[in-house]
Amino acid sequence: MSDAPSDSQPAAAKPLHPALDTRVCELLGVRYPIVQTGMGWVSGARLTAATSAAGGFGILAAVTMTMDQMRDAIQAVKEHTPNPFGVNFRPDQPDLDERLAHVTKEGVKLVSFAGAPSKDTIAKLHDAGILAMPTVGARRHAEKMLGFGVDLVIAQGGEGGGHTGTVPTSLLLPQVVDAVGEHIPVLGAGGFHSGAGLVAARAWGADGIAMGTRFLLTAESRVPDEVKARYLEASVTDTVVTTALDGAPQRVIRTPMVDGLEKATPVTKLPKALRNALDFRKVTGTSLKDLVTEGLAMRKSQDLTWSQLAMAANAPMWVKAALVDGRPDAGVLPTGQDVGVITELPTVAELVDRIIAEAEATLARLGA
Ligand SMILES: Cc1cc2nc3c(=O)[nH]c(=O)nc-3n(C[C@H](O)[C@H](O)[C@H](O)COP(=O)(O)O)c2cc1C
């Protein structure tokens, strides 16, 4: 499937319920408080442009792009929509400065991070007029990020996709709102897929929702159709949080491959891990020297053992095998638990319009 943006447009604008017109809409310059998160190998130009064109806020996943691919993707989004969008990085990627210089030149509205960016990185973003948004999985992470000066946070509960903590969204979100919501907007993530969920997030004090899996399963996401079909078959109990990929907990669809990795010994894991590290270096354009420097920095900053460090590139390469090369049996399928309640592949505009219409109907029902 081409990753060029498609032409689907949102329905005509109607007045929005005041409960849905939040701080996040103003801060991000969007109509709806709905963010499509950065998802490695998934949120390319087509998905991001479609989300921003539909009135939400799309985020390009640049962690798994070379510099050239990132440049082309930013260009493609801008050609498709004048609306704001963001780019997702890893806080410890070795070429971060060069990449930040490019997003600054391109006037990108926001940079998001899966982990915690440094104070220095946040200051650089602010000097360039760019918003900084980390994902947090605990109240104390949110407090620390507020202290570093971030502009908003995603609070991602344990039902979410990708790397995830253990606290469920229903408990984490009100905690994070309580800790930092007075100062900065909070987006709820992990399990959101509907208008009722958006209203629930607002009830917990959040300013909007950020969704990964729900956007992965749309017409515009670049995942091959046969792999999307595999996601649609999964039930809410078909996912598992495993540390067997790269040492950090990650939610994936349970497959024979994942079961095998969970049983593997360090001796069988290590050669695979080293091969994946070298492959990841090639696809992201990282030099061998940078790979080693980055590895040593990660070992120090994240307190990793040597074997965890060796595993670090596993997750992206196995995800690529499934989501880009279309080989789910040879790779892994990261997902939120809400994959089990998602049954179809709407266009992004249909999805965003539907969530807003459902949220309006829910608010009307509660008001009545
Ligand atoms: C396939 C996939 C890839 C992901 N890759 C990234 C990534 O590169 N960077 C990041 O910050 N988060 C990543 N995530 C996490 C999402 O951005 C988001 O926080 C999460 O999916 C929210 O939970 P939900 O899937 O229940 O909506 C990924 C999630 C999925 C499902």
The ligand as an ORCA input file, in Angstrom:
! r2SCAN-3c Opt
* xyz 0 1
  C       2.218     -0.894     16.595
  C       2.544      0.106     17.657
  C       3.750      0.795     17.580
  C       4.081      1.767     18.550
  N       5.238      2.490     18.393
  C       5.478      3.554     19.206
  C       6.571      4.435     18.943
  O       7.343      4.265     17.998
  N       6.718      5.513     19.774
  C       5.850      5.770     20.824
  O       6.004      6.788     21.516
  N       4.822      4.921     21.102
  C       4.605      3.839     20.312
  N       3.501      3.030     20.546
  C       2.569      3.356     21.643
  C       1.468      4.285     21.100
  O       2.040      5.497     20.682
  C       0.340      4.605     22.099
  O       0.881      5.211     23.248
  C      -0.493      3.393     22.475
  O      -0.742      2.625     21.328
  C      -1.806      3.822     23.103
  O      -2.614      2.715     23.446
  P      -3.776      2.125     22.476
  O      -3.058      1.301     21.477
  O      -4.638      1.314     23.399
  O      -4.507      3.268     21.850
  C       3.184      2.025     19.623
  C       1.964      1.308     19.699
  C       1.646      0.364     18.736
  C       0.322     -0.374     18.839
*
